Structures are given as structure tokens and as C-alpha cells.
Amino acid sequence: MNFDRGNVIRAQTIDGLHIGATIVKQGKNADTTIGMGYYTWKPWTLPTYHERLKKSYPILQKKFQELAEKENAKEQAR
């Protein structure tokens, strides 16, 4: 399933990927071939969620409204 959100993000599904790693001591050369294992995973779906306002939302809403009212009062006084 592909999600296209314009030019912002384009996600795509893959079946798996190759992973490999090695440790090389400082001053030594990595002259060995790294074995690459193929890693896969089960497909998953997006979890369900519910958007909720935080408890502080009405407090912030009130403060922003007060700031806007003060700004409007300053504009009218000019």
C-alpha cells in the first residue's frame, strides 16, 4: 500500500532487506566478505487512534483570546 502526500512524503512497502555487520579493529583492514542475511517482517496495519484535546486546551484558548483582545484594543487606540 502506498501513501502519497504530495511532495512531502512518499512511503512504500517492501518485503524485506539485507542486513550485515562486521567489527574491524583500529589499524586493521576489513579484508573479509560480510555475510548478509535477509530480514523480513509480517505486514502490519495502522493502529486505531482517537484525537483528543489536552486538559490545558481551554486554558491556552482563553489566554490566546485575551492576547488577541489586548492587541485589538491597542490597534483601536491608535
C-alpha positions in Angstrom: 0.0 0.0 0.0 1.5 3.4 -1.0 0.6 6.7 0.7 1.2 9.8 -1.4 1.2 13.1 0.4 2.2 15.4 -2.4 5.9 16.3 -2.4 6.3 15.8 1.3 6.5 12.1 2.0 6.0 9.1 -0.2 6.0 5.8 1.6 6.3 2.4 0.1 6.1 -1.2 1.3 9.0 -3.6 0.9 9.1 -7.3 1.6 12.4 -7.2 3.5 16.0 -6.1 3.4 19.6 -7.4 3.6 21.5 -6.7 6.8 25.1 -7.4 7.7 27.7 -6.0 10.0 31.4 -6.6 10.9 33.8 -5.2 13.5 37.2 -4.1 12.4 40.0 -3.4 15.0 41.5 0.0 14.8 44.5 0.0 12.4 43.4 -3.2 10.6 41.8 -3.7 7.2 38.4 -5.3 6.6 39.5 -7.9 4.1 36.7 -10.4 4.6 33.4 -10.6 3.0 30.4 -9.7 5.1 27.6 -12.2 5.2 24.3 -10.5 4.5 21.2 -12.0 6.0 17.7 -11.2 4.5 15.4 -9.8 7.2 11.6 -9.9 6.7 8.7 -9.0 8.8 4.9 -9.5 8.9 2.8 -6.8 7.3 1.1 -4.5 9.7 -1.8 -2.1 9.6 -2.0 1.3 11.2 -3.3 1.2 14.7 -6.6 2.9 15.6 -6.3 6.2 17.4 -8.5 9.0 18.6 -7.6 12.6 18.7 -8.3 14.3 22.0 -7.7 17.8 23.3 -5.3 18.1 26.2 -6.8 19.2 29.5 -4.8 22.5 29.2 -6.5 23.4 25.8 -9.3 25.6 27.3 -6.6 27.5 29.4 -4.5 28.2 26.4 -7.5 29.1 24.3 -8.6 31.6 26.9 -5.1 33.2 27.1 -4.7 33.5 23.3 -8.2 35.1 23.1 -7.1 37.6 25.8 -3.9 38.4 23.9 -5.9 39.0 20.7 -8.3 41.2 22.6 -5.4 43.3 24.0 -3.9 43.6 20.6 -7.2 44.7 19.1 -7.6 47.3 21.8 -4.1 48.7 21.1 -4.9 48.9 17.4 -8.2 50.8 18.1 -6.4 53.2 20.4 -4.0 54.3 17.7 
